[in-house]
C-alpha cells in the first residue's frame, strides 16, 4: 500500500471514530434517594446510541453530591454541564463544570480556578461553547462589599478542560444583579454578550448587558438602550438571547409606568449598541404579562415563543420576524383540544430541515408539540403517542438533528420522533433507570 492510500485509510478511520463519538444522544437530570438527609440530589445521565435503547450511563466521575444542575451546552462532540456541588464533610458548596469530549459517553468534573475566596453562594447558571472556546456566567455574593450580589464570568480556552474566573467585569453601584438566566450568554466570532438584569427597586429591574470584543478577556457595560418608550419603567424578568450571524437579539418582559406589561425585544449588530424594537404588529388586545422563553433563527427568519395571561389561564404567545429581528408579527396557533382547553405555554423552539417544532404544555402539565411546514405562518398539533396513559409533563427540553427529535419534561417524561416532529412516541424512562427513588430531567441533547 502506497503512502497516499495509507493516508486516506487513516483519515477514514479517524472520521469513523469521530462519527461514533458524536452519535450518542443523552438526557440528564438529578435523582434523589430516600436516605439522603439534606435533600441534595446527584446527577444522572441517560444515553442512547444509534444501535441501542436508552440506558443509564454510569460513566461519570462522582466527586461530591450535587445540589443543583443549572445549564448545559454542546458544540459538536464537546458537551458541558454547570452544577453546584455539595461536600457533605465540609458542608461547603462550589460551582463546577462537568465536561464530556465524546458526545456525552463519559464525563469528568472540572474545577473553576481563581474565584476570589470572599465570593460566596456562587452559581454558574449559563454556559456557551464554540469549538475550544467556552464561557460561563452567573451570580455570586461579594463578602467584601456588604454581601452584595454581583455578576460572575468564567472562561476556558482548551475545550472545557480548565476554567478561570474573569476579573475586571464592570460593576454597578449600588449593584444588585437579579438575573443572568440560562441561555443568556452567546458569541459570534470574537464578540460575546452576556445579558441579565439588575434591580432598581424591590419590584423593578432594568436590562444589564456586558459585551466583549476579544473572546471574553475584557468586558464593557451597555449604558443605555436606544428608542425605549418614554413610559418605560423597567423589566419584570429576562427571557432569552441569541446570535444570528452577528445580529444579537434579547427578550425581556417589560413594564410601563401605568403597570402595563409588554414584550421588550432589543437588537444589536456589534454587541455594544442596543436598540428597542417597537415594530411588533397584530398583538392580542388582551395582552398581559407576556413572557418569551426561547428564540430560534434560520437565515433571516426568527421565531420566539412563550405565553401571556393570568396564571393557569395562559395563552400561547408566538412572534415571527422575516428580517432578522427588525420587525415582528404575532402569529396565532391552532385551537388546542377545544373541548378541554384552559391554558397553554410554548417553551422551546427548534428548526430542522424545513420544519419548525415547538414544545410546551397545555392545561398546566399536559405535553404539547406544535409543528409548522411554512416557516411559522401556520401551525398544527403533532401526534403524541402516549404509553398506556402514562404521565405527561410540560416539555421544557427540545432538540433535533435532521429527522430525529427528542422532547423531555422535568418529571421524567420523554418523547422521540423520527419524522421531523410529526409523530412522537413516548419512552417510559422508569424502566431504564432503577438506581434511585425519584428524579427529574434538566436537559436533552441529540447528535
Secondary structure, 3 states (H helix, E strand, C coil): CCHHHHHHHHHHHHHHHHHHHCCEEEEEEEEECCCCCCCCCEEEEEEEECCCCCEEECCECCCCEEEEEEEEEEECCEEEEEEEEEECCCCEEEEEEEEECCCCCCEEEECEECCCCCEEEEEEEEEEEECCEEEEEEEEEECCCCCEEEEEEEEECCCCCCEEECCCCCCCCCCCEEECCCCCEEEECCEEEEEEEEECCCCCEEEEEEEECCCCCCCEECCCEECCCCCEEEEEEEEEEEEECCEEEEEEEEEECCCCEEEEEEEECCCCCEEECCCEECCCCCCCCCEEEEEEEECCEEEEEEEECCCCCCEEEEEEECCCCCCEEECCCCCCCCCCCCCEEEEEEEEECCEEEEEEEECCCEEEEEEECCCCCCCEECEEECCCCCCCCCEEEEEEECCEEEEEECCCEEEEECCCCCEEEEEEHHHCCCCCCEEEEEEEECC
